């Protein structure tokens, strides 16, 4: 299924906002039909920021249990080759994870490694996973994943912001993310719904 790209400079992604309220009527219909809705946001001259919305016909708790099993992320995102929990302090809501990925482009292949501090936040209205880079092959990298009850299932919102160490124009990076992220999100839905 094709993805829908919403590029609205006036609608910046606000993590504290109700994600379903940010969607337009047509976007809601697309989501319920199984499509991925994308929104781009300004980031840096050499980086990109994109938010993907995906409807899951699953209860939120079921999604949460699977998404917080970080070694399974190799199943969700095909380019991720390793995803290991390094540290998980007792009685804490954060973990440190290591992820490695390999992405093949037209003439070269890029390998990236990142150590992330992951914070899990849960409330009655939504659950959130914050990924913050501690060190790795990016100038900056962060992502936020939100789950909220919506239309008898779960609205998953995944916002990622990244600037590679090698200077790549933001337009090129944004285009690559527009192409990859919908396929990754569809794969995530297939894996989540298959269990």
N, C-alpha and C positions, 0 to 999 in steps of 0.2 A: 504494500500500500504506500502511496506517496506521502511525504510529510508536508506539513503546511508551515511556511515560514512567515512569521509576523515580525516585521522590523519596524518598531515604533520608538523613535528616539524619546518621546515623551513618556513612555511606559517603562521606566527602569525597573529592574527586578528588585523587589524589596523583601528580604527574607522574612521579616516579621509580618508581612501582609498575608491575608487570606488568599491563597493561590487560586482558588476557584473563582473568586471575585474579579481577578485580573483577566479572565478569559472572556472573549466576545462570544455572542450567541452562535456564530458560525463555527468558532473554535470548539465549543461544547459539542456540537453535532459531529464534527470531525473526530473528536476524541471518543465519543460513544460508538463511532463506526470503526474504531481500531487504529486511527491514524495518530501520528506523533505531531504535536504542534510545537514549533520552534519560535523563539524570540531572541533577537540579538540585542546586546547592550554595548555601549562604548567601554573600552578597557584601556589599553595603552597603544602607542604607535606600533609596537612590535608584538602585541598580544591580542587575544580575542576573548570574548565572553558570550556565552550562549546558554539559554535555558530551554529545556525540553519538558513538555508535559505529556503524560501518558496515562491512559485509563486502564486500570487493572480490575477485572471482574472477580476480585478476591477481597476478603475481609482484611482490614489494615493490619491486625495483629499477625496474620499469616504472612503477609509481605514483610513485616518488620523482622520476624524470626529468621527468614531466609536472607534478607539484605544485611543483617548484622552478623552473618556467618561469612566473614571476610575472605577466607580461602575459596569460597564458592564464586568470587568475583571473576575468576578465570572462565567460568561458564557464562557469565552475563556479558562480558566484553571480550570478544575473540582475540583482540590484540594484547590483552593482559596475559603474560606467560607465567607470572608468579604473584601471589597475594598471600602473605603470611602475617599473622599476628606476632609481633616481636615482644611487646610488653602489654600486660593487662593487669595493672595494679588492683589488688583487692579493694573493694568498697569504693571504687572510683568509677566515674561515668566515661572515662576516656581510655583509649588504647593507642598503642603505636603500631602501625602496620608498614610493611615493606611491599611495594608493588614494582614489578618490572613489566615492560611492554616492548613489543617490536612492531613497527609499522612500516610496510613496504610502500614506497612511492614509485613514481614512474622510473626514475633512474637510480634511486638509492634506497637504502633501508635505514630507518632511525631506531635506535634502541634507547630507551629511557628507563631510569630507576628513580624512585622517589620514596622517601620515608615520610609518612604522614602521621600527624596526631589526629585521632578520630574521637570526636565527642558525640555521644548519643544522648539526645534529649527527648523525653516523652511526656506528653500531657494528654488530657482527655480529648482535646480537639485535633492534635496532630503529633506526629513523631518526626524527628529530624536527626540527620547524621551530618556533622560538619567535618570536612576533610581539610586539614591545613598542612601545607608542606613544612617540614622541619629542615630537610635538605634533599637535594636531588638535581636532576638534569634540567631544571627550569629556573628562570629568573624569579618567577612567582607562579604558584599553582594553588588554587583552592576550589573546593566544590561543596555544595550543599544539596542534600537530598531530603525532600519533604514528602511525607505521606499524610493524607487527610481523607476522611470519609467523604465520599461523593457519589451520588447517583446509584446507591446500593452496592458500591464497590469502593475502590481506592483511587484517588488522584495522586500519581507520583510526579513530583516536580524535581528535576535535576538541573542545577545551575552550576556551570563550570567556568572558571576564569583561569587563563594560562598565558604566560609569556615564556617562550623558549629562550635558552641561552644564546643560540645562534639567531642573528637578526633575520626575521622573516616578516615581510609586511603584514600588518594585521588583516588586510583584505584577503591575502592568500591563506593565512591560518584560519580565518573565519569561514572561508569557503570549504576548506578541508573538514572543519568541524561540522558544518552544515551537511556535508555528504556522509560523514561517519556516524554522527550521533544518532540519527533516526534508526539506522540499521542496528546499532548497539542496543538502543532502547527496545526495539522489536525482539531482539534476541533475549534481552532481559525478561520481557513479558512471556516469551515462549518457555523459558526455564522456570520462572515463577509459577506459571499456570500448569506446568506439567507435574508438579508435586502436590 
